[in-house]
């Protein structure tokens, strides 16, 4: 089975790593720092076993951090205790985009970290069939 590992970019990766540790309990596993500039060229961390990579902006390589509150990508982080982790992230400085609620797919909420990345924290429910899902969403969507 293939995997996808997000590779984030931040204007201040060192601060981002501190935030992820405080907000998500992230464990830093690797960091490459340029001794002349202090720039983090590459770092890795895990959140409950999920691997994430991150680096400082690199304009010469076309790598930029997202604008705060505007990201075309969302990171979906499935955890055992979405309510607890969501509250922890907000207390650490995340901004609520959508509060934690129940849905046919489980319980989850959306937030932005202080570095412009959008996260969907969720505790999924066991998969349900298409017919049951269609009943749950009503006429809002057509499930195929």
N, C-alpha and C positions, 0 to 999 in steps of 0.2 A: 504494500500500500504506500502511495506517495504521501508526503506531508508538505505543508506550506509553513514557512517560518517568517513572520513579519520582520521587516528591517526598517526601523523607525529612524527619523532624523530629528534632532533637536538643536535649538540655538545654544543650549547649555546642557550637554549630556551628563556632566557630573551632577548637576542639580536634579536632572530628570531621574537619574539612578537613585538618588536619595528619596525623591518623591515616590517612586515605584516601590521602594522598600517600605516606606511608611504607609502608603495607601493600599498596596496589594500583598505585602509580605514578601516582595521579590527578593530573590537571592542572586547576587551578582556572581557570575562564574568566570568572567574574563573582562579585562580592560586593557586597551592599548592606548597609551598616552604619549603624545609628542613631547619630549622633554624640553624642547626649545620654546614651544608655544602653549603647552598645557592642553592642546586640543585633543579630544578623544576621537581617534580615528576609527575605533571599533570597540564595542562592548557587548556582552551577552548577559542575560539574566533569565531566571525561571520564575514562574508564578504557579505554584501548585503543580509543578512538572511541565508546564507549557513554556517552551523556549521562545525568547524574543531577542532580537539584535537591535542595536542602536548606535548612532554615531553623530558627531557634531556636523553642522552644515559644511559642505564642501562646494562652494560656488564654481570653482574651476572644473569640477566633475559634474556640474548640473544637479547637485543634491541639496535640496532646501527643506527646511522645516515647514510644516503647514501653518497657515494663518490661524490665530486663535479663533475658535468657534466656527471654523469652516474647513471641513475635511471631506474629501470624496471617498475616503475609506474608513470603515468602522472595524474595530477589533472586537471579535466576539470571544469572551472569556467565560467558559462554563465552569462553575464552582459549586461546591456543596452548600455553602451558606451565602446566597446572593445578598440577603438583607444586611448581614453583618459586614461583608466586604464592601458593599455600596456605602454604608454609613462610614466605614473606616476611610474610604477614598475621599468622601466629601469632607470629613474632618481633616484630612491631610491637604486639602486645597482643590479638589476636583469640583467642577461646576455641573450641577444637575441639568441634563438635557430633557430627559423624561424620567419621572420617578419609577420606582419598582412597582410593578403591577403583575397580576396574573393574566395569562393568555393561554390559548390552546396548546402552545408549545412549552409552557412552563412559566416560571416566575422570572422577571428580569426588568432591568432599567438601563438607561443610557446616560453617560456622562462624558464631559470633556476633561482631560487632564490639563494642567497649567501650560503644557507645551504644544497644545493644539490638536492632540490626538483624541479621537472619539472612541469610546469603549462601550460595548454592550455587555454588561455583566448579567449572567443568567444561571438559573438552576433549571435544566430542562426536565420535562416530563417524559415518560416513556413514549415512543412514537405511536401515533394514532393513524388509522386508515384515512384514505382520501375522503370517503363519504362522511365520516365523523368530523373531519377537519372542515369540509365544506359546510356542514350544518353549523359548526362553531363560528365561522366567519360570515355566514349569511350571504347576502347579495353584494358585500363589499368587494369580493374577489371571486374569480372562477378558478378552482383548483383543477389542474390537469396532470 
